[in-house]
Amino acid sequence: MTLSFDSITVGDELPLLTKTPGREQLVKYAAGSGDFNPLHYDADFAQAKAIGDNIVHGRMKYASLGQVVSDWAGHAAVVSSISCQYRGMDLQGKTFTVGGTVTSKDESARTVEIDVWTKDASGAVTTPGKATLRFR
């Protein structure tokens, strides 16, 4: 079923995504993003050892927020804006969940506001954010 503006109500939950990036994926992301901080891929890096493992790039989690929104909207809407705050770390090899909830709907502008987030394996929100979608 294709999503439509009229079918959306405040409180709707977006389908969850799960991600479990391993060290190889973090190395590839480092190459693509240019973020070669060893905290993201070098298991022997002192700071990674102190934390317990390498951490997922914040921008990878930001991209995951965009994915959950765009996967849900499909071709019915355009992502007008998306923002987030990095409030916790997600570790390589550990699953994090990405989701969102519709918080408002503007009939005249045909826009929807969504609270988006990533949660770590324990369920703590590590990357809260907001997205706005404009429907055709």
C-alpha positions in Angstrom: 0.0 0.0 0.0 1.3 3.4 -0.9 1.5 6.0 1.8 -0.7 9.1 1.3 -1.0 12.4 3.2 -4.6 11.7 4.0 -3.8 8.3 5.6 -1.4 9.7 8.2 -2.5 10.6 11.7 -0.5 12.1 14.6 0.9 9.3 16.7 1.6 7.0 13.7 4.8 5.0 14.2 7.3 4.5 11.4 8.4 0.9 10.7 11.6 0.2 12.7 15.0 -0.3 11.1 17.7 -2.2 12.8 21.4 -1.7 12.0 24.4 -3.7 13.2 27.5 -2.1 11.6 30.6 -4.2 11.9 34.2 -2.9 11.8 34.4 -3.5 8.1 31.4 -1.3 7.4 32.8 1.4 9.7 36.1 1.3 7.7 34.2 1.7 4.5 32.1 4.5 5.9 35.3 6.2 7.0 36.6 6.0 3.5 33.4 7.4 2.0 33.0 10.2 4.6 36.6 11.1 5.1 36.3 10.6 8.9 39.3 8.6 9.7 39.3 9.0 13.4 40.7 5.7 14.7 38.0 5.7 17.4 35.6 4.4 14.6 37.7 1.5 13.3 40.9 0.7 15.3 40.1 -1.8 18.1 43.6 -1.1 19.6 43.1 2.7 19.8 43.3 3.7 23.5 40.1 5.6 23.6 38.2 2.7 21.9 39.6 0.3 24.5 38.5 2.6 27.3 34.9 2.8 25.9 34.8 -0.9 25.2 34.9 -0.9 21.4 34.8 1.3 18.3 31.8 3.7 18.0 29.5 4.2 15.1 30.0 7.4 13.2 27.5 10.0 14.2 26.8 10.8 10.5 26.1 7.2 9.8 23.3 7.3 12.5 22.1 10.6 10.9 21.9 8.9 7.5 19.9 6.1 9.2 17.4 8.6 10.4 17.0 9.9 6.9 16.6 6.3 5.7 13.8 5.4 8.1 11.9 8.6 7.0 12.4 8.2 3.3 11.7 4.4 3.4 8.4 5.2 5.1 7.4 8.0 2.8 8.5 6.4 -0.4 7.8 8.6 -3.4 4.8 10.3 -1.8 6.8 13.0 0.0 10.1 14.9 0.0 12.2 15.2 3.1 12.3 19.0 3.7 14.5 18.9 6.7 16.1 16.6 9.2 18.2 17.3 12.2 19.5 15.4 15.2 21.6 15.5 18.3 24.3 13.0 19.3 23.6 12.1 22.9 25.0 8.6 23.2 27.4 6.2 21.6 26.5 3.1 19.6 29.2 0.5 19.4 30.3 -1.5 16.3 28.8 -5.0 16.3 25.9 -4.0 18.5 22.5 -3.6 17.1 20.8 -0.2 17.2 17.2 0.6 16.2 16.0 3.5 14.2 12.4 4.8 14.3 10.0 7.7 14.5 6.6 9.0 15.5 4.4 11.5 13.6 4.0 14.5 16.0 2.1 17.0 13.8 0.3 17.4 10.5 -0.3 20.6 8.7 -3.2 20.3 6.2 -2.7 23.6 4.4 1.1 23.1 3.9 0.7 19.3 3.4 3.6 18.7 5.8 4.2 16.2 8.5 6.6 16.6 11.5 8.2 13.4 12.8 10.3 12.8 16.0 13.0 10.4 14.9 15.6 8.5 17.0 18.2 5.8 17.3 18.2 3.6 20.3 21.1 1.4 21.5 20.9 -2.2 22.4 19.7 -1.4 25.9 16.9 0.8 24.5 18.5 4.2 25.4 17.9 7.0 22.9 21.3 7.9 21.5 20.4 10.2 18.6 17.1 12.1 18.9 16.0 14.2 16.0 13.2 15.8 14.0 12.2 15.5 10.3 9.7 17.4 8.2 8.2 15.8 5.1 6.3 17.7 2.4 3.7 15.7 0.5 2.9 16.1 -3.1 
